[in-house]
């Protein structure tokens, strides 16, 4: 049967052209997220800073 086989093409041609705007989006990777402990510590620190700012700006004069 070797007489009926033909060489395969080196590259398979796509049926439709690819969208050039999609290629960069497909190559993008998400950045590393913060660890849960570090994110929690950062939120807690921000919360404490906000409390201090509000306490200094609006002092509590309650008895």
Buried (B, 14 or more C-beta within 10 A) or exposed (E): EEEEEEEEEEEEEEEEEEEEEEEEEEEEEEEEEEEEEEEEEEEEEEEEEEEEEEEEEEEEEEE
